[in-house]
Amino acid sequence: MSHKVMHICLSSGWGGLEMYPARIIPELRRQGGEVHGLALAGSRVAASLAEAGVTPVTVASKARALLAVPKLLGYLRGQDIDVLHCHKSSDLRLGALLVTLMPGLKLFFTDHMGVTRPKKDLYHRWAYGRVTTLFSISEATRQRNLVAFPLPAERIQRLYLGIDPTPYAPCLVAPARQALRDALNIPPGAVAIGLPGRLTAGKGQAEWIEALKALHEKAPDLAWQGVLIGGLHADEGSNEDYVACLRERVSSSGLDTRITFTGFRKDLPRLFEALDIVCVPSRNEAFGLTVIEAMAAAKPVIGAASGAIPELIDADTGRLAPPGDADAWATAMAELATDAALRERLGAAAQQRIEQHFTLTAHVEALRRAYQG
């Protein structure tokens, strides 16, 4: 049975949570689903839904969405929609109200953030009580969800995120790869150590710079270049004060020529080809989408031994290091930087792991089974 689903994301921000609906829509459609969307007017979420081929229903604000409930009920009935899927906890108020007023609707919620505070007061018991299934994007978040939410364990399902690995498969010929490395100021023969992601404190860029400083002190003759990938401005999701602090830290560490700030890039799959090692030092990652993207690109990943990252990486596919331990990170970097054969072996195993366990096709198949169940 094919369900008609409306994804609800009333967010003005832009991150993995907001990108998710548009990212899965093509695969949902390919598998026979009919997809609708509800977003804030003028938001990047609304634009992303339109780019994915869905003309979203829009509201001016979350308050306006509540006032528009009669109109939304008419739309749901007119389109014969039977599934609602929310992605922000604040949107559950609307979702729960629609389900209450339209019996027969199923309500799903994905906890993209990994909630840490209990939500068991009267309001949350009412709202979450109307949720058919809550999706946890890792086992780490599921364990927190079991404690935080007023739901029985059978209604909290772990559902790993997935990607289409095809765009990440290496495809550049040697001259094109070298030209890209030249553009990123990676010297010939240097090992490129990259960190992709939003430039915010939780992503660990400051700790990564400290680790590179320790690497320089540990192995002064090792040729390497750090590549920091991410927007430098607030409208690109980054914290501009934090970016300024990172630049100062790089300068005070004497690494001005050793670390490249790329700014925002849309060609991440190709940038991975220019790198030799990818680092993800986030302290409390709820999943680690960047980890599986790098693995799909056949790159060895050094990840933080915290949050959900240890669920993705093992000794056969990469390395783990305690978050904030600059010496441990420098040791892992040195091990991979000095052994090209090891990097190739780990990268190949990482790519195979993604193809077996973390594809978008498998993710959407599990999603559709839950809708049907």
C-alpha positions, 0 to 999 in steps of 0.5 A, a space after each residue: 500500500 502506498 501512503 500519501 504523506 505530508 512532511 511538516 518542518 516549520 523552521 527558519 533555520 538551515 541544517 541537517 534537520 531542515 534538509 532532511 525532507 527534501 533529501 528523501 523526497 526523490 527516493 520516496 517518490 521513486 518507491 511509489 509514495 506521494 509527498 506533500 510539504 508544509 513549511 514557513 513562507 520564504 524559508 529555505 525549507 520551502 525552497 528546498 521542497 520546491 526544488 525537490 518537486 513539491 509545491 509546499 503549503 506555506 504559513 507565515 509563522 507557527 502561530 499562523 499555522 495553528 490559526 490555519 488548522 481548518 484550512 489544513 484539515 481541508 487540504 489533508 482531506 482533499 488530498 487524501 493524506 493519511 500520514 503526517 511526519 514532523 521534524 521539529 518538536 515544536 511542530 508536534 503541537 500542530 501535528 497532534 492537533 490535526 490528528 486529534 481533529 482528523 481520526 485516522 491520520 498517523 503521526 510520525 516524529 523524527 528526533 534529529 537532535 537527540 533530546 536530553 531533557 525529559 518531556 513528560 509533563 501534561 502537554 508533552 504526554 498529550 502531544 507525544 501520546 498521539 505519535 504513532 512512531 518516534 524515529 531515533 536516528 541512532 542507538 545513542 539517541 534512542 537510549 536518550 529518547 527512551 528516558 526522555 519521552 512519554 512513550 513505550 519502547 515499542 513506539 521508539 524505533 531506531 532508524 539510521 539516516 542514509 545517503 545515495 552513495 553514487 555522487 560520492 564515488 570518486 570520479 576525478 581523473 588525476 589532473 582534475 584532482 590535482 587542480 582541485 588540490 592546488 585550488 585548496 592550497 594543498 602542496 604537492 605531496 602533502 597529506 590533506 586533512 579535512 574537516 567539513 561542517 557548519 562552523 559552530 563550537 559543537 562541531 569541534 573545529 577549535 579542538 581540531 586546530 589544537 590537534 593539528 598544532 600537536 601533530 606539527 609538534 609531534 611530527 615536524 617533518 610531516 607534510 600536511 595541509 588542513 582543509 576547513 570546509 564550511 560557510 564563514 557567515 551567519 546566512 550559511 549557518 555558521 557563527 561569525 564570532 566563532 569563525 573569527 576565534 578560529 582564525 585567531 587560533 590558527 594565527 596564534 598557533 603559527 598555522 596560517 599557511 597550513 590550514 585553508 578556510 574554503 568557505 561554503 561549498 556545494 561540491 562536497 562530494 568532489 572536495 572529498 576526492 581532494 582529501 586524504 583523511 576526514 575528521 569529525 570531532 563533534 562532541 555529541 553528534 546525534 548521527 553523523 551524516 558527514 561521517 557516512 558521506 566521507 565513508 561513501 567517498 572511500 575516505 578514512 575517517 577519524 571521529 570523536 569517540 562520543 555520541 553516535 559516531 562510534 556506531 558508524 566507525 570501527 577499527 576496519 573503517 577508520 579511527 576514534 579519538 576522545 573528543 578534546 584530546 589533542 594528543 590522541 587526535 594527533 596520534 591518529 592523524 599521524 598514523 594515517 598520514 604516514 601510511 597510504 596503504 592503510 588509508 586506502 584499505 580503511 577507505 575501501 572498507 568504509 565505502 563498502 560499509 555504507 553500501 551495505 548499511 547506510 543507503 538512502 534506499 534502505 532508509 526510505 524502505 524502512 520509513 515506508 514500512 513504518 508508515 504502513 505498519 
